[in-house]
């Protein structure tokens, strides 16, 4: 019996998923000639052309698309096998690898993840921080167990992953006493021309805040934009501008950063998701994260 070379199949699956050999090589940490050779070997073994050029990208042929879909099923089953093995009784700690979208506030990330450390079984936690696209790619490769993000995965990423809604919270504007004294009266219209610090425009919460500004015909003076909410917080604490804060963190920020509430951004909500490679969650740590988020963090 002739066996399929699953290494070659995995390289093919990665190239199709990412759309180019260059991107696949970056993820696989292999040289382009190596990946190209493996793809040719797979085509030779199957006797079919699997890829074709479309502009700068590689796209699957009709038979290539069928092979890709079946490969996706194969590697999904592989992930399920790994999950099953992880949950068997063992003296080793249960490994939980969490991908953290860099726009998620660290304080909220801690509240979401911490319940996993309270399981009866010992847990070894590993956290990776990056942008959502990269984290979802790692999730599809079974390198991480769950991704925490402020937005669900869009169909454009073309990956079979599942977004589990955890909850939402409002947004409150806060500032050090000096700025609060200047801009608290007349809120929210007082924010027109006021110095503000915002998340970058590729984040879900920024888009909602921009819509809120537009609806009120407010045009603040944007002093800075930040991918990392922790850095935004540091600048806000130093008095560089007025900052949007999740309502669930308002008390903590007031006590620690000595910032004062100006007012709430009505009808603006930050939403949070756990993204997994499986529809039904099985990893005990991921289950603990999701259940506690819905029951306590965003209750």
RODO-2510 file (C-alpha; in nm, 4 decimals, decimal comma):
residues 299
     n   res          X          Y          Z
     1     x     0,0000     0,0000     0,0000
     2     x     0,1303     0,3448    -0,0939
     3     x     0,1067     0,5926     0,1943
     4     x     0,0535     0,9650     0,1579
     5     x     0,3404     1,1825     0,2799
     6     x     0,1692     1,3868     0,5510
     7     x     0,4610     1,6277     0,5849
     8     x     0,4134     1,7256     0,2201
     9     x     0,0392     1,7526     0,2765
    10     x     0,0948     1,9789     0,5770
    11     x     0,3165     2,2135     0,3718
    12     x     0,0519     2,2262     0,0981
    13     x    -0,2222     2,2972     0,3527
    14     x    -0,0155     2,5811     0,5036
    15     x     0,0579     2,7407     0,1639
    16     x    -0,3103     2,7399     0,0666
    17     x    -0,4189     2,8700     0,4056
    18     x    -0,1730     3,1622     0,3970
    19     x    -0,1945     3,2293     0,0236
    20     x     0,1749     3,2249    -0,0647
    21     x     0,4918     3,0221    -0,0302
    22     x     0,6687     3,3217     0,1270
    23     x     0,4201     3,3491     0,4138
    24     x     0,4181     2,9727     0,4580
    25     x     0,7976     2,9687     0,4807
    26     x     0,7906     3,2358     0,7518
    27     x     0,5473     3,0289     0,9566
    28     x     0,7163     2,6948     0,8905
    29     x     1,0652     2,8426     0,9248
    30     x     1,1791     2,6757     0,6053
    31     x     1,3466     2,8059     0,2901
    32     x     1,1258     2,8631    -0,0190
    33     x     1,3124     2,6050    -0,2330
    34     x     1,2465     2,3425     0,0352
    35     x     0,8725     2,4082     0,0469
    36     x     0,8481     2,4302    -0,3337
    37     x     1,0206     2,0940    -0,3661
    38     x     0,7824     1,9341    -0,1154
    39     x     0,4821     2,0708    -0,3059
    40     x     0,6120     1,9265    -0,6337
    41     x     0,6663     1,5918    -0,4631
    42     x     0,3062     1,5908    -0,3410
    43     x     0,1760     1,6770    -0,6886
    44     x     0,3915     1,4017    -0,8395
    45     x     0,2643     1,1492    -0,5863
    46     x    -0,1002     1,2414    -0,6494
    47     x    -0,0564     1,2906    -1,0226
    48     x    -0,2467     1,6181    -1,0137
    49     x    -0,1704     1,9889    -1,0333
    50     x    -0,2753     2,1304    -0,6957
    51     x    -0,1791     2,4993    -0,7183
    52     x    -0,1958     2,7790    -0,9729
    53     x    -0,0994     3,1454    -0,9812
    54     x    -0,3563     3,4208    -0,9262
    55     x    -0,1756     3,7530    -0,9317
    56     x     0,0894     3,7384    -0,6610
    57     x    -0,0836     3,4616    -0,4710
    58     x    -0,1003     3,0861    -0,5070
    59     x    -0,4520     2,9442    -0,5111
    60     x    -0,5658     2,5832    -0,5272
    61     x    -0,6928     2,4244    -0,8459
    62     x    -1,0297     2,2514    -0,8331
    63     x    -0,8721     1,9226    -0,7239
    64     x    -0,6335     2,1187    -0,5005
    65     x    -0,9282     2,2732    -0,3169
    66     x    -1,0745     1,9271    -0,2562
    67     x    -0,7392     1,8078    -0,1209
    68     x    -0,7112     2,1181     0,0992
    69     x    -1,0529     2,0600     0,2547
    70     x    -0,9694     1,6991     0,3344
    71     x    -0,6310     1,8036     0,4726
    72     x    -0,8087     2,0489     0,7000
    73     x    -1,0198     1,7627     0,8350
    74     x    -0,7099     1,5486     0,8892
    75     x    -0,5243     1,8131     1,0887
    76     x    -0,8389     1,8998     1,2833
    77     x    -0,8651     1,5357     1,3895
    78     x    -0,4973     1,5472     1,4841
    79     x    -0,5727     1,8373     1,7160
    80     x    -0,8585     1,6432     1,8747
    81     x    -0,6249     1,3495     1,9375
    82     x    -0,3779     1,5809     2,1116
    83     x    -0,6573     1,7276     2,3240
    84     x    -0,7725     1,3804     2,4245
    85     x    -0,4218     1,2781     2,5251
    86     x    -0,3712     1,5986     2,7252
    87     x    -0,6704     1,5190     2,9420
    88     x    -0,5542     1,1728     3,0447
    89     x    -0,4431     1,1364     3,4092
    90     x    -0,0776     1,2250     3,4414
    91     x     0,1701     1,3468     3,6989
    92     x     0,2749     1,6261     3,4676
    93     x     0,0948     1,9642     3,4823
    94     x    -0,1770     2,0244     3,2259
    95     x    -0,0269     2,2552     2,9642
    96     x    -0,2451     2,5518     2,8664
    97     x    -0,1176     2,7740     2,5853
    98     x    -0,3122     3,0998     2,5513
    99     x    -0,2779     3,3405     2,2615
   100     x    -0,3539     3,6961     2,3704
   101     x    -0,4596     3,9522     2,1123
   102     x    -0,2426     4,2539     2,1940
   103     x    -0,5428     4,4892     2,2076
   104     x    -0,6944     4,3070     2,5068
   105     x    -0,6175     4,4943     2,8329
   106     x    -0,3783     4,2931     3,0484
   107     x    -0,6021     4,3352     3,3517
   108     x    -0,8952     4,1761     3,1692
   109     x    -0,6680     3,9053     3,0303
   110     x    -0,5625     3,8177     3,3843
   111     x    -0,9217     3,7989     3,5064
   112     x    -1,0109     3,5716     3,2152
   113     x    -0,7136     3,3364     3,2471
   114     x    -0,6759     3,3171     3,6263
   115     x    -0,9637     3,0675     3,6798
   116     x    -0,7685     2,8082     3,4807
   117     x    -0,4984     2,8213     3,7479
   118     x    -0,7552     2,7299     4,0138
   119     x    -0,8361     2,3896     3,8665
   120     x    -0,7832     2,0877     4,0913
   121     x    -0,5178     1,9558     3,8539
   122     x    -0,1874     2,1462     3,8272
   123     x    -0,1698     2,3737     3,5230
   124     x     0,1339     2,5072     3,3412
   125     x     0,0353     2,8307     3,1675
   126     x     0,2084     2,9654     2,8567
   127     x     0,0966     3,3019     2,7122
   128     x     0,1780     3,4339     2,3648
   129     x     0,0922     3,7898     2,2614
   130     x     0,0546     3,8978     1,8985
   131     x    -0,2019     4,0299     1,6513
   132     x    -0,5142     3,8258     1,5887
   133     x    -0,4206     3,7018     1,2413
   134     x    -0,0926     3,5542     1,3587
   135     x    -0,2486     3,3970     1,6687
   136     x    -0,5244     3,2309     1,4675
   137     x    -0,2603     3,0887     1,2341
   138     x    -0,0835     2,9390     1,5357
   139     x    -0,4174     2,8069     1,6595
   140     x    -0,4788     2,6333     1,3274
   141     x    -0,1335     2,4759     1,3560
   142     x    -0,2297     2,3461     1,7029
   143     x     0,0493     2,5462     1,8655
   144     x    -0,1899     2,7147     2,1094
   145     x    -0,5118     2,6056     2,2793
   146     x    -0,7188     2,9241     2,2733
   147     x    -0,7010     3,2864     2,1575
   148     x    -0,8517     3,5701     2,3620
   149     x    -0,9579     3,8674     2,1511
   150     x    -1,1926     4,1662     2,1383
   151     x    -1,3383     4,0519     1,8056
   152     x    -1,4487     3,7252     1,6455
   153     x    -1,2621     3,5697     1,3559
   154     x    -1,3806     3,6987     1,0187
   155     x    -1,4436     3,4674     0,7202
   156     x    -1,1643     3,6463     0,5320
   157     x    -0,9068     3,4562     0,7371
   158     x    -1,0322     3,1361     0,5712
   159     x    -0,9657     2,9146     0,8720
   160     x    -1,1881     2,6640     1,0434
   161     x    -1,1908     2,8051     1,3937
   162     x    -1,4744     2,8972     1,6269
   163     x    -1,5413     3,2216     1,8156
   164     x    -1,7039     3,1743     2,1574
   165     x    -1,8642     3,4911     2,2960
   166     x    -1,7558     3,5603     2,6556
   167     x    -1,9321     3,8866     2,7364
   168     x    -1,9069     4,2619     2,7063
   169     x    -1,8568     4,5747     2,9140
   170     x    -1,9091     4,9453     2,8643
   171     x    -1,6489     5,2159     2,8080
   172     x    -1,5885     5,5069     3,0447
   173     x    -1,3667     5,8112     2,9788
   174     x    -1,1127     5,8845     3,2531
   175     x    -0,8381     6,1402     3,3063
   176     x    -0,5970     6,2700     3,5717
   177     x    -0,7428     6,5476     3,7939
   178     x    -0,5873     6,8289     3,5887
   179     x    -0,7567     6,7178     3,2653
   180     x    -1,0739     6,6055     3,4403
   181     x    -1,1194     6,9559     3,5808
   182     x    -1,0961     7,1025     3,2312
   183     x    -1,3162     6,8586     3,0408
   184     x    -1,5591     6,6985     3,2850
   185     x    -1,8188     6,9735     3,2636
   186     x    -2,0332     6,9474     2,9527
   187     x    -1,9337     6,5870     2,8788
   188     x    -1,9486     6,4392     2,6178
   189     x    -1,9458     6,7555     2,4026
   190     x    -1,6478     6,8733     2,6081
   191     x    -1,4376     6,6091     2,4312
   192     x    -1,4509     6,8139     2,1113
   193     x    -1,0912     6,9305     2,0678
   194     x    -0,9856     6,7581     2,3906
   195     x    -0,6613     6,5551     2,4016
   196     x    -0,7401     6,1824     2,3885
   197     x    -0,5433     5,8590     2,3727
   198     x    -0,6992     5,5834     2,1615
   199     x    -0,6435     5,2242     2,0539
   200     x    -0,5218     5,1909     1,6937
   201     x    -0,7823     5,2067     1,4186
   202     x    -0,7564     4,8347     1,3366
   203     x    -0,9259     4,7409     1,6649
   204     x    -1,2957     4,6737     1,7183
   205     x    -1,3298     4,9169     2,0089
   206     x    -1,1643     5,2004     1,8130
   207     x    -1,4128     5,1626     1,5300
   208     x    -1,6992     5,1815     1,7799
   209     x    -1,5507     5,4917     1,9439
   210     x    -1,5079     5,6597     1,6049
   211     x    -1,8764     5,5941     1,5325
   212     x    -1,9654     5,7369     1,8730
   213     x    -1,7641     6,0529     1,8011
   214     x    -1,9290     6,0893     1,4604
   215     x    -2,2779     6,0421     1,6031
   216     x    -2,2195     6,3247     1,8531
   217     x    -2,0333     6,5398     1,5978
   218     x    -1,7282     6,5379     1,8225
   219     x    -1,3739     6,5680     1,6892
   220     x    -1,1197     6,5211     1,9694
   221     x    -0,7500     6,5913     1,9360
   222     x    -0,5861     6,2488     1,9080
   223     x    -0,2551     6,2703     2,0924
   224     x    -0,1595     5,9063     2,0474
   225     x    -0,2766     5,5687     1,9180
   226     x    -0,1633     5,2447     2,0799
   227     x    -0,1756     4,8763     1,9891
   228     x    -0,0876     4,7861     2,3470
   229     x    -0,3489     4,8962     2,5992
   230     x    -0,0935     4,8748     2,8807
   231     x     0,1157     5,1436     2,7094
   232     x    -0,1940     5,3564     2,6507
   233     x    -0,2622     5,3319     3,0229
   234     x     0,0898     5,4489     3,1122
   235     x     0,0553     5,7573     2,8911
   236     x    -0,2867     5,8301     3,0390
   237     x    -0,1550     5,7984     3,3918
   238     x     0,1197     6,0464     3,3031
   239     x    -0,1410     6,3009     3,1920
   240     x    -0,0885     6,2850     2,8163
   241     x    -0,4592     6,2620     2,7435
   242     x    -0,8060     6,1364     2,8303
   243     x    -0,8391     5,7581     2,7995
   244     x    -1,1239     5,5117     2,7279
   245     x    -1,1376     5,2461     2,9995
   246     x    -1,3508     4,9284     3,0169
   247     x    -1,6103     4,9794     3,2904
   248     x    -1,5047     4,6548     3,4552
   249     x    -1,1645     4,8185     3,5224
   250     x    -1,2887     5,1632     3,6296
   251     x    -1,2489     5,1093     4,0039
   252     x    -0,9028     4,9570     3,9640
   253     x    -0,7815     5,2419     3,7435
   254     x    -0,9218     5,5039     3,9814
   255     x    -0,7471     5,3481     4,2815
   256     x    -0,4148     5,2700     4,1140
   257     x    -0,3733     5,5453     3,8548
   258     x    -0,5592     5,8242     4,0374
   259     x    -0,7668     5,9011     3,7306
   260     x    -1,1205     6,0396     3,7484
   261     x    -1,4324     5,9498     3,5542
   262     x    -1,5555     6,2109     3,3063
   263     x    -1,8499     6,0109     3,1765
   264     x    -1,9581     5,6978     2,9950
   265     x    -1,9611     5,6415     2,6199
   266     x    -2,3241     5,5390     2,5905
   267     x    -2,4042     5,2421     2,3656
   268     x    -2,0356     5,1610     2,3190
   269     x    -1,9428     4,8135     2,4364
   270     x    -1,6202     4,6188     2,4243
   271     x    -1,6842     4,2533     2,3449
   272     x    -1,4541     3,9637     2,4197
   273     x    -1,4174     3,6215     2,2615
   274     x    -1,2379     3,2932     2,3143
   275     x    -1,1364     3,1489     1,9771
   276     x    -1,0713     2,7768     1,9503
   277     x    -1,0044     2,5163     1,6831
   278     x    -1,3017     2,3150     1,8040
   279     x    -1,6720     2,3917     1,8258
   280     x    -1,7155     2,2026     2,1532
   281     x    -1,4568     2,3041     2,4116
   282     x    -1,2730     2,0142     2,5744
   283     x    -0,9570     2,1502     2,7345
   284     x    -1,0354     2,1970     3,1079
   285     x    -0,8431     2,5246     3,1205
   286     x    -1,0315     2,6713     2,8243
   287     x    -1,3640     2,5549     2,9689
   288     x    -1,2773     2,7262     3,3005
   289     x    -1,1902     3,0501     3,1194
   290     x    -1,5181     3,0600     2,9279
   291     x    -1,7478     2,9555     3,2116
   292     x    -1,5983     3,1985     3,4641
   293     x    -1,6002     3,4862     3,2138
   294     x    -1,9730     3,4479     3,1583
   295     x    -2,0546     3,3826     3,5223
   296     x    -1,8291     3,6378     3,6953
   297     x    -1,6084     3,8642     3,4833
   298     x    -1,8831     4,0001     3,2554
   299     x    -2,1880     3,9090     3,4637
***
